[in-house]
């Protein structure tokens, strides 16, 4: 069992650094997001090759796909916008691509 990275914990911390959800749920959400990133990384690499580069565009497409999947009810877990961004950054890390900027909240 590995520790949850501070970058992921920060997504679920309120003022004062307290988790906004139970620790076991934070752990489950982290593992789920890490799995999503690992699974999507190779597809992202292939898509970037097919597009002739464009890592930022590929990462933005991945995030958009993750957010669009929220419309598909039936999953127990629904990804948050912050988690989708974290997955996008994690894919960039796994592929040694530049990190995307965090989108500005609407």
N, C-alpha and C positions, 0 to 999 in steps of 0.2 A: 504494500500500500504506500503510495507516494503522497506527499503533501499537496494540498490545493495551492496553486500559485497565487501570490498576492494580487496579481493582475485580475484573476478571476474572482477572488474573494471581494475585491473592491466593487465589483458589479452588484454585490448583494449586501453591502454594508451601509448602514445608516449613519446618522451623526454619532460621533463618539466611537466609531469603528465596530459597533454591534451588528451582528448578522441580522438581516431582515427575514430570515427563514431558518428553520431548524438545521443544525449542522449536518445531519444525515441527508437532508434534502439538498443542501449546498454541495455535498460530496457527490450525490447522484447526478445533479445537474452538471457538475464539472466533468465527471466521467463521460456523460452523454455528449457534451460539447467537444471534449477531447476526441472521442470516437468519431464524431461528425467531421472534425478537422482532418483526422488521419485518413478517413475514407474519401474525403473530397480532394485531398492533396494531389493524388495521382491524376484524377480527372482534370483538375485545374492545370497541372503541368502539361497534359496532353492538349487541352484546349488552347493554352498559350502557344504551344508549338504550332497548332493548326492555324491560329490567327497571326502567326509570325511575330510573337512578342506580346506586348500589351498585358503585362502582369496585373497592372492596376485595374484594367477593364475586366479581366477574368475574376479578380477578387471581388469587384463590385457586383459582378453577375452572381457569384456564389452567395454573397450576402442577400442580394435581391431574391434569389431562389429560396434561401432559408426563410426569409420574411414572408414570401408568398406561400410557403408551405404551412404557415400558421392558419391560412384559410381552410386547410384540409382538416376538418374536425375528425376526431377518431383517435388521436394520439393523446396519451395521458400527459405528456410533457409538450408544452408549446414554448418555442424559443422566444426570448425577449429580444428587443432591438439591441440592447447592450451585449447579450450573449452572441448574437449574430455577428456583431462587430468583433468580439473576442475570437470567434471561430475564424473570421477573415484574417485577423492578425496572426493567429496560430498557424493557419495554412501558409502565410507568408514566411513565418519562422521555419516551418518544416521544409519549405522549398528554397530557403535562403534568398527570398525576394525582399525588396524594400517594404517596410511596414506601411500600411495605408494610414491616412489621417483618420481620426475619429470623426464620423459625420456629426454635424451640428444638429442638435435636437430641435424639432419643430415646435 
